[in-house]
């Protein structure tokens, strides 16, 4: 799993490798979301890794995207739980997966968790410290669906931003992580939009090349099979019978 791959590292991973892992995970999420399911527990422990091949695991918390909220409140591991999960009584959607994976992307690149809150209140405080407090409008949008709004008396914070932690990372990667961690889920990109981000341009081109090669191989194999089938169909029945009889005679002689 990705957690095991990064937990004891002292040096940063190559950015290319981190991008490949996230790209593959986004493809898994895009497939799930396209088929009406969201994961709800994205974290490093649930992204399996073998020879740089990624598999998204632990689907026990999955939910249908067309189900109506409220959903389970205490879903997802706290450090990767999105603001809409923390500030509402279960009023969230598939965009929580994008938030969780944005946290994972940051962690792979920096080797440390982004929002390691001790509890739900501390988790929101840590998010606000980095990203800044939500606007009054967005905050009201969240807490109108919460019975605990009186617990969320946060002081306004401007936010120190993510970039200071990602000086060793390319601007396009920083830009994508910032977009994946937009406070308002309605403004957060979809998995498909993330895959089309400039950050993954080289990986998309590589995928296209592999797809074209597969199509070419399939075409050539089809031609070969057609040629083989044509040659077989051109053999007359009596020729086949003669061939079989000759083989039988040879077998009898050998006996």
Backbone torsions as a table, in degrees:
resi	resn	phi	psi	omega
1	UNK	NA	160.6	-177.9
2	UNK	-63.0	-35.7	179.2
3	UNK	-55.9	-46.3	-179.6
4	UNK	-66.0	-30.8	-177.0
5	UNK	-73.0	-21.9	-175.0
6	UNK	-116.6	-14.1	-167.5
7	UNK	-64.0	-33.0	-176.3
8	UNK	-109.4	9.8	-178.1
9	UNK	-72.9	144.5	176.4
10	UNK	-105.9	-23.5	179.9
11	UNK	-113.3	149.3	179.8
12	UNK	-62.2	144.9	172.2
13	UNK	-69.8	152.0	171.7
14	UNK	-58.7	134.8	-178.2
15	UNK	-58.8	-35.4	-179.4
16	UNK	-59.2	-40.9	-179.9
17	UNK	-67.7	-44.7	179.0
18	UNK	-59.9	-42.6	179.2
19	UNK	-63.5	-38.6	179.4
20	UNK	-63.1	-43.1	179.0
21	UNK	-62.4	-45.7	-178.3
22	UNK	-69.3	-37.9	178.3
23	UNK	-59.3	-46.1	179.3
24	UNK	-64.7	-40.0	179.1
25	UNK	-66.3	-39.7	177.1
26	UNK	-62.8	-36.1	176.9
27	UNK	-64.3	-38.6	177.0
28	UNK	-65.8	-43.2	178.9
29	UNK	-65.4	-41.8	179.8
30	UNK	-60.5	-40.2	178.5
31	UNK	-64.5	-45.2	179.3
32	UNK	-62.6	-48.9	-177.8
33	UNK	-63.3	-39.2	179.5
34	UNK	-63.7	-26.4	179.5
35	UNK	-101.1	16.4	169.8
36	UNK	81.3	25.9	-179.4
37	UNK	-131.4	137.8	169.8
38	UNK	-121.4	153.1	-165.1
39	UNK	-78.5	-51.1	176.6
40	UNK	77.5	1.1	177.6
41	UNK	-147.8	55.3	178.2
42	UNK	-76.8	123.2	177.1
43	UNK	-162.1	163.7	-176.2
44	UNK	-56.8	-34.0	-178.1
45	UNK	-68.4	-21.2	-177.2
46	UNK	-98.9	8.4	175.7
47	UNK	-113.4	102.9	-175.1
48	UNK	-80.9	151.2	-173.2
49	UNK	-138.7	128.8	175.2
50	UNK	-146.4	113.6	-178.2
51	UNK	52.9	44.0	178.9
52	UNK	66.5	10.9	172.2
53	UNK	-95.9	130.5	-173.5
54	UNK	-106.2	140.5	171.6
55	UNK	-133.7	132.7	178.5
56	UNK	-85.3	122.1	-171.8
57	UNK	-117.5	-178.6	177.9
58	UNK	56.4	75.8	-177.7
59	UNK	-94.0	16.6	-176.5
60	UNK	-67.8	-19.5	-179.2
61	UNK	-101.2	5.5	-176.8
62	UNK	-58.3	151.3	179.8
63	UNK	-139.8	148.1	175.9
64	UNK	-71.6	133.1	-176.5
65	UNK	-67.4	-20.4	-176.0
66	UNK	-99.5	6.6	171.7
67	UNK	-72.4	155.2	-177.6
68	UNK	-98.9	135.5	175.5
69	UNK	-70.7	165.8	9.7
70	UNK	-79.8	148.4	176.0
71	UNK	-104.3	-176.0	175.6
72	UNK	-57.8	130.8	-176.7
73	UNK	-73.2	-50.6	-173.5
74	UNK	-91.0	67.8	178.9
75	UNK	-108.7	158.5	179.1
76	UNK	70.3	152.1	176.0
77	UNK	-72.9	136.0	-167.4
78	UNK	-50.8	-44.1	-174.9
79	UNK	-64.2	-18.4	-176.8
80	UNK	-115.8	13.5	-176.8
81	UNK	-84.9	131.7	-175.7
82	UNK	-75.2	159.4	-179.5
83	UNK	-56.5	-38.6	-178.6
84	UNK	-67.0	-26.2	175.2
85	UNK	-75.5	-35.8	-176.5
86	UNK	-77.9	-33.2	-170.7
87	UNK	-101.7	-2.1	178.8
88	UNK	-125.7	169.3	176.2
89	UNK	-95.7	61.0	174.9
90	UNK	89.4	21.9	178.8
91	UNK	-102.8	85.6	-179.4
92	UNK	-143.8	173.7	179.1
93	UNK	-145.0	-163.1	-173.5
94	UNK	-62.1	-16.8	-179.4
95	UNK	-66.9	-15.1	175.9
96	UNK	-63.0	-29.5	177.7
97	UNK	-64.7	-37.7	179.6
98	UNK	-65.9	-44.0	177.1
99	UNK	-58.0	-51.1	-178.3
100	UNK	-57.3	-42.2	-179.1
101	UNK	-72.2	-30.3	173.6
102	UNK	-62.0	-41.0	176.2
103	UNK	-63.5	-40.4	179.2
104	UNK	-65.9	-42.9	179.2
105	UNK	-57.1	-48.2	177.9
106	UNK	-58.3	-44.9	-175.6
107	UNK	-66.4	-37.9	177.9
108	UNK	-63.0	-39.4	-175.9
109	UNK	-78.8	-27.7	-176.4
110	UNK	-109.6	-11.8	-179.8
111	UNK	67.8	21.6	177.0
112	UNK	-149.5	148.6	-179.8
113	UNK	-66.8	149.8	-176.9
114	UNK	-82.9	-45.0	-176.2
115	UNK	-126.2	72.9	-177.0
116	UNK	-83.4	69.6	-177.3
117	UNK	-72.8	147.4	179.0
118	UNK	-80.2	-26.9	176.8
119	UNK	-155.8	-176.9	-174.8
120	UNK	-62.3	-42.2	-179.7
121	UNK	-65.4	-44.7	179.3
122	UNK	-65.5	-33.9	178.5
123	UNK	-62.3	-46.1	178.6
124	UNK	-64.3	-40.0	178.1
125	UNK	-60.6	-40.8	179.8
126	UNK	-68.1	-36.7	176.1
127	UNK	-64.2	-45.6	-179.2
128	UNK	-65.1	-35.2	179.4
129	UNK	-61.9	-39.3	-178.9
130	UNK	-84.5	-49.8	-171.7
131	UNK	-94.5	-15.8	-174.5
132	UNK	93.6	156.2	-179.7
133	UNK	-68.2	149.2	176.4
134	UNK	-69.7	157.5	176.3
135	UNK	-63.5	159.5	178.7
136	UNK	-58.1	-38.3	-179.4
137	UNK	-63.4	-46.4	-179.4
138	UNK	-68.1	-40.4	179.6
139	UNK	-60.3	-43.8	179.0
140	UNK	-65.4	-35.5	177.6
141	UNK	-61.1	-38.7	178.7
142	UNK	-72.8	-56.1	-168.2
143	UNK	-74.4	-11.8	174.3
144	UNK	-64.9	-19.9	176.9
145	UNK	-106.3	32.1	179.8
146	UNK	-136.4	137.6	175.7
147	UNK	-88.8	0.5	-175.5
148	UNK	-116.7	27.3	-173.6
149	UNK	-60.0	-29.5	-179.0
150	UNK	-68.0	-18.1	178.7
151	UNK	-78.8	-16.8	-174.2
152	UNK	-99.9	62.8	177.8
153	UNK	-99.6	73.9	-175.9
154	UNK	-90.2	141.6	171.8
155	UNK	-72.9	147.7	179.9
156	UNK	-64.2	134.4	176.0
157	UNK	-129.9	136.2	-179.8
158	UNK	-73.2	-35.1	-178.3
159	UNK	94.5	130.6	-177.9
160	UNK	-86.2	-14.1	177.1
161	UNK	86.8	163.6	-177.8
162	UNK	-89.9	-27.1	-168.2
163	UNK	-59.8	-33.4	-177.4
164	UNK	-62.3	-22.6	179.5
165	UNK	-91.8	-6.9	-171.9
166	UNK	-124.9	37.4	-179.3
167	UNK	-64.9	-22.4	-176.9
168	UNK	-91.8	5.3	-173.4
169	UNK	-113.6	148.2	-178.5
170	UNK	-64.9	149.9	-178.8
171	UNK	-56.8	-36.4	-177.9
172	UNK	-67.6	-36.0	177.3
173	UNK	-68.9	-42.8	176.6
174	UNK	-59.2	-42.9	-179.0
175	UNK	-61.0	-42.9	-179.8
176	UNK	-65.3	-44.5	179.8
177	UNK	-60.4	-42.3	178.2
178	UNK	-60.9	-38.4	179.4
179	UNK	-70.5	-38.5	179.1
180	UNK	-66.5	-23.4	-177.9
181	UNK	-108.4	31.2	172.8
182	UNK	-69.3	135.1	-174.7
183	UNK	-60.3	-43.3	-177.8
184	UNK	-83.0	115.8	-177.5
185	UNK	-61.7	-28.6	179.5
186	UNK	-65.9	-22.5	-179.2
187	UNK	-100.8	-5.9	177.4
188	UNK	-72.7	141.1	-179.6
189	UNK	-70.7	159.7	172.8
190	UNK	-80.5	170.5	176.8
191	UNK	-61.1	-40.0	179.8
192	UNK	-64.0	-41.9	178.2
193	UNK	-65.0	-37.8	176.5
194	UNK	-62.3	-43.4	-179.8
195	UNK	-62.1	-29.8	-179.4
196	UNK	-88.6	4.3	-179.8
197	UNK	-70.8	151.5	-179.2
198	UNK	-55.7	-28.5	179.6
199	UNK	-52.8	-34.6	-174.4
200	UNK	-105.6	18.5	-175.4
201	UNK	-55.0	-46.2	-178.3
202	UNK	-67.0	-35.9	-179.9
203	UNK	-72.1	-35.2	176.5
204	UNK	-65.4	-43.7	178.5
205	UNK	-62.8	-40.0	177.5
206	UNK	-62.9	-41.9	177.7
207	UNK	-61.2	-42.2	-179.6
208	UNK	-63.5	-40.4	178.4
209	UNK	-62.9	-44.3	179.6
210	UNK	-64.5	-38.3	178.4
211	UNK	-63.8	-43.7	179.4
212	UNK	-63.8	-41.1	178.9
213	UNK	-63.2	-40.3	178.5
214	UNK	-63.5	-41.0	-179.9
215	UNK	-65.9	-39.8	179.3
216	UNK	-64.8	-45.2	179.4
217	UNK	-62.2	-40.8	178.8
218	UNK	-63.8	-40.9	179.6
219	UNK	-62.9	-47.0	-179.1
220	UNK	-64.9	-40.6	178.1
221	UNK	-63.0	-37.5	178.4
222	UNK	-64.6	-41.6	178.7
223	UNK	-63.2	-44.4	180.0
224	UNK	-62.9	-42.3	179.4
225	UNK	-64.9	-39.3	179.1
226	UNK	-64.3	-43.2	179.1
227	UNK	-62.1	-42.7	178.9
228	UNK	-63.7	-45.8	-179.6
229	UNK	-63.2	-38.9	178.1
230	UNK	-63.6	-41.0	-178.6
231	UNK	-67.7	-37.5	177.9
232	UNK	-66.8	-43.4	-177.3
233	UNK	-68.1	-18.8	179.7
234	UNK	-80.7	-9.1	179.6
235	UNK	-82.6	128.8	-178.9
236	UNK	-75.8	154.8	-179.4
237	UNK	-58.6	-41.1	-177.9
238	UNK	-66.5	-30.5	177.2
239	UNK	-66.1	-40.7	179.1
240	UNK	-64.6	-40.8	-179.3
241	UNK	-64.1	-41.9	178.6
242	UNK	-61.7	-42.8	-180.0
243	UNK	-61.4	-42.8	179.7
244	UNK	-65.8	-43.4	-180.0
245	UNK	-62.4	-43.4	179.4
246	UNK	-60.9	-41.3	178.7
247	UNK	-64.1	-40.3	178.9
248	UNK	-64.5	-41.6	178.5
249	UNK	-62.1	-42.1	178.8
250	UNK	-61.6	-41.7	178.9
251	UNK	-63.5	-40.4	179.6
252	UNK	-65.6	-40.1	179.3
253	UNK	-63.5	-38.5	-179.4
254	UNK	-66.7	-33.3	179.7
255	UNK	-73.3	NA	NA
